[in-house]
Amino acid sequence: MKFKVDIWLRGNNHATTEQLTLASREPEAWTDEDVVLVLSTMLRALSRAKDPTEDVDRKIKLRGFSWIVNPYDSGGVVIAIELTLGAVVAGPFDIGENKLTAMIQRAIETDKIEPQAVH
């Protein structure tokens, strides 16, 4: 699946657009794991825009950012994420706004659960 992301770094007066490719289902068939992959890919794209030498295998945690799912003018929805670093908007995706919002909420809640250490 291919999708576009618009990236704006805080302190810059312009945004850039990238096309990203994921080995994933089409949006209407997404699972929560697919949503985690999309969000992580968006966050990596924003980070790469700031530092192109970033480790692509670095662990991503889904916390510390604001997000929203919004309808797109010509159909579908977009995901917008904002951090102190800047903002990234991806889409449009052909999936219901409420469905995607619920999936993102579950993904973030699940990511907050840390595995317990066994001693």
Helices and strands as residue ranges (DSSP letters): E 2-9, E 15-21, G 27-29, H 32-50, E 66-71, E 77-82, E 86-93, H 97-112
